[in-house]
Amino acid sequence: MNCFVTGASGFIGANLVRELTARGHHVKALLRPGADVRGLQGADYDAVPGDLARRDLLEKAMRGCDWCFHAAASYHLWLRDYAPMYAANVEGTRHVIEAASAAGCRRIVYTSTVGCIGLPRENGGNVTPTDEDTPVSGAQMSNHYKRSKWQAEQVARQLAGGGAPVVIVNPTAPIGPRDVKPTPTGRIILDFLNRNLPGYVDTGLNWVHVRDVAAGHILAAEKGLPGQRYILGNAQGNWTMKETLAVLEELSGVPAPKWRVPYAAALLAAYASEALSALTGNEPKAPLAGVRMAQYKMFFNPAKAIRELGLPQTPPRQAFADAIAWFRAGFLQH
């Protein structure tokens, strides 16, 4: 297939490009001027310079493509000005889907986030993972990133309802190689390895190998139903942060932090950190949005993607081992 990938230099995008080319597909990769393409080293693709703002240029570049993968997003938990985030995530999504539809793409896979899925419920210490059908509303979108992605997903669903062949995928917390920025989830591993993680908050995530997420995008193009969404996660990946750090200690040999930070203390530190950032313009070490999200154990059920798409289920331990090896190979001091 001829494929068009936005966000190709990002964590998911770079792994998706490599997975597509490994399967014999031809890839056009949308790259902004000056994009960090280290994650694409060794991949065979045609670079298309541009951005999400020019719908006309996107349509022209997509002509002749069978599949479009829209993985580009502005992913920040703190910014001085959030307007560019909404422009990229919401209007950029509209531009890409409209352009791909006009260009004749037979499948358009939009990369959303589990932040747009209903929050897991906790009862007596037991957390019930949620799925694609869990009720959710815009009121649950507690920060600008989640809100912008929620609005973008509504755009995707609206255009799918109008006939665009859009399939939505909602990755959980991907980890693995080629996380060059790194992402907030990769930052946890990197800070752990660099011994910059003095304590932890009682939270939880669904960990998934980024390679499985990339494969899930391709499977969504092959088998996904337009208008449907699929959680790309791991059925065995719902781990508390304490469990996560224990596995990191075992795999890396680095001692795990033992201090569990009270949520109130983490919240106070986040307020102080953001107040300092308002003066300096530097990104806070503890963004308020991240701390607020940490009050929930973000456990999810990917059964639909496993059943309907055949989503691979690489053990989360292997995902962490691959991430550790990749960071240690050259990005440990990033």
N, C-alpha and C positions, 0 to 999 in steps of 0.2 A: 504494500500500500504506500501511497504518497502521503506523508504526514506533515502537519504544521504544528509546531510546539511553541507556545509562548512561555516565558519564564524559564527558558532552557538553561540559563546559567545558575538557577536556584537549586536547592537541595533535591527536591522531588524532580524538577525539570531535567537536571543533569543525569540523574539515574534513569529517568524515562527515556531520554535520548539514547543512552547506551543500551537500554533494554530493547528499544525499537530496532536499532541498527543490528543488534545481535540476532534478531529474528528475521533479518532480511528486508526490513522496511526502509524506505528512503525518507530522510528527515530534512525539513526546512526549519531552522531554529531562529526565532525572533530574538534579537539581541540589541539592547540599547548601546549607544556609543560608550565605550569605556567599561563595558560589563566585565566582571571578574569571571573568566572562563576556565579557571583552574579545574573545576569539577568536570569539565568536558574534555580534558586531556585524553587523547587516545580514541575519541569517538569520531565517527565519520558522518559529517553533516554539512549542509549548506547554510552558511550564516546569512540571515536576512536582517540588515540594519533597520531599526525603527523602534516605535513604541506603541502604546495602546491608544494614543490620542487620535491617530489618523485612520479613521474607518476606511477611507477610500484606498489608502495604501495597503492596509491589511487585506482588503478584498482582492486587490490586484495580486498580492503575494500568494494568496491562498488558492488562486485559480489552478485547477488541475490536481488539487489535493483531495484525497478520499476521506481522511480523518483530520480533525482539528482537536488538539489538546490545549485547553486554556489553563495553564498552571501558574501564570504570572500573578503576583499579588504583592501589595505593600504590607509586610508583616512586622509591625512594631507595637510594643506595649506602651511606648511613650514617645510623643513628638511635641515640639513646641507648636506646630501648626498641623492639624489633622486634615485640612482640606485636600492636600495632594493624595492622602490615603483614600479618601472617598472617591476622588476623581479616578484613581487607578483601579480600585476594587469594584466600584459600582458602575461608573460610566465606561471604564475600560472593558468590563465584562459585557456590557451591552454592545459596544463596538465590535468586539471579537465575535460574539455569537451572530450578530446581524451580518457581519462581513462573511463569516463562514457559511451561513445559510445562502447568501446571495452568490457566493462563489461555487456553490453546489456540493459542499462537503456532506458526505452521507452520514457521518456521525460526528458530534461535537461533545467532547468530554470536558465538563467543567469541574475544576478542583475547588471544592468548598472546604469545610472544616467541621469536625465534630462539635465545635463551639456553636454550631447552628442546630444541633440535636438537643432534645430535652434533657435537662439535668438529671443525673442518677439520683435515686432515692435511698436514704440511709435510715435504717430502723434498728435500734438496739445494737449498733455497731456493724450490722450487716448491710452491705451496699448491693442494690439490685441494678445490674448494668442495664442501660437503656438502649433502644434500637431506633430505627428510622421512623417508626410509627408513634413514638412517645410524643405526647402533646408538647408544643413549645410555642412561644410567642416572642415578639420583638422586645417585650418587657424584660426578658431574661438576658438580653444582650447587654452585659454589664460594663463594657468598655468599647472604645472606638473601633478597635480591630474587629471584635466580634460583631459590632453593630454594622460596620461596613460590609463584612462578609455575609451577614444576614440579609442586608439589602441587596447585595449582589446575587445571592441565591434566589431571592424573590424575582429578580430580573430574569434569571435563567429559567425559573419555573414558568413565568409569564410567557416568555418567548417559546418555551417548549409547548405550552398550551396553544400557542398560535401556529404550531406546525414545525417549528425548528427541531431537528433531531438531536436534542440535548439530553445527555445522561449526566447525572450529578454524582460525584464521588466525594466522600467525607473521610479523609484520612484521620487517624487518631494521633499518636505521638511517634512519628517515624524516627528511626536511628539507623546508623550504618555509615558507609564510606561516602566521601565527596560532600561533606557538610562544611564548606569552606568559610562561611561567614563567621561563626556557626549560627545555627538557629537556636532559639531559646532552649529546646530540648537537648541539642548538641552541647550547648553551653553548660548544662548540668554535668555532663560527662567530662568535658574539658576542665571545668573548675575542680571537679573531684580529682582528676589526674594531677592537676597542678597544686593540689592541697589548698585550694582557695574556697573550700566549702566548710565553714566552721560548724554549721548546724543544719537542721532540716525542719521543715514544717510537716505536720501530719496531713499529708495529701496523698493523692494517687493518680496514676495515669494508665492508659492502655498503650503499651509499647508494641511497635510493629517494625519489622525490618523494612527499610526504605525500598529494598529490591522487590518485596511483596507489594508495596504500594505502587511502584512503577508497573509491575505486572498487572495489578488490579486495574490500572488505567487502560491498558491494552485489552484486557478481558471485558471491560465496560464498553469499549468500542466494538468488540466482537459480539458480545452477548447481551449487553445492557439494554433495557427498555427505555425509550425516550420518555422523559418526564419523571422517571424514577430516580431515587438516590440510594447509594450503597455505602455503608460504613466500611472503610478499608482499615481493618485492625486485626488483632490476633485474639483468638478465643481464650488463650492461656496467658494473655499479656496484661491482665488487670492486676497491677502490683501497687502496694503502698510505697511511699518514698523510703520507708525503713527497709522494706524488702528489696527495693531497687539498689539501695546503697550497699546492702549486704552482698548482693550479687557482684556489684562493681568491685568491692573489696576482694572477693574470692577470685575474680578474673584478673585483676590488675596487681594485687599485692599491696595496694595502697590502703591504709587503715581508714575505715569509714567513720565519719563524725558521729559522736554518741549523743550530742546535745540536741534534744527536741525543742525547737523554739516555740514558745506559746504564740498562738495566733495573734493575740492582742499586742505582743511585743513586735511581731513581724509587721503588723499594720502600722504601729507607731513609727518604726524604722522607715517604712515606705513613705509615710507622710513627710518625714524629715529629709529623706533622700530626694523626693520630688521638689520640696521647697528649695533645696540647694541647687537642683537642676534648673529651676526657674530663674535663678540668679546667674548661673554659669553657662547655661545652654548645653551642658554635657548630659548625656543619657544617665539616668539614675541607676545605681547598682541594684536597687530593689524597687522596680516599678510598682505603683499602687495597683495597677490592673492585674499584674501577675500574682500579687499577694491575695487580692480579692478572689481570684479564680481558685487559689490554693485551698480555700475553705471547703471546696467540694472534691470528693474523690471522683475523678473523671473516668469512670468505668463504663465500657460500652460492649455491646453484643454484635459481632460482625457476622452472625449466622446467615443473614440474607445474602451477603456477598460470597460467602463460602458455598452456599447451596446453589445460588443462581448463576454465579460467575465462575466458580471454581477457584476462588482466591487462595493463593498459596499460604501456608502457615509455618514459616520458618520459626523455630523456637526462639523466643525473646533472648535467651542466653546467648545464642549465636549472633543475634543482632548486636548485642552489647559487645561481644568479643570482636566482631568486625569493626565496630565503631572505635573501640580502644586501639586496635591495631592500626587503623587509618590515622587517628590523631597522633599516635606515637611515631608514625612513619614520617611525619613532617609538619604537623600542625599543633604540636603539644604546647608551644609557647604563643600561639595565636592570640 
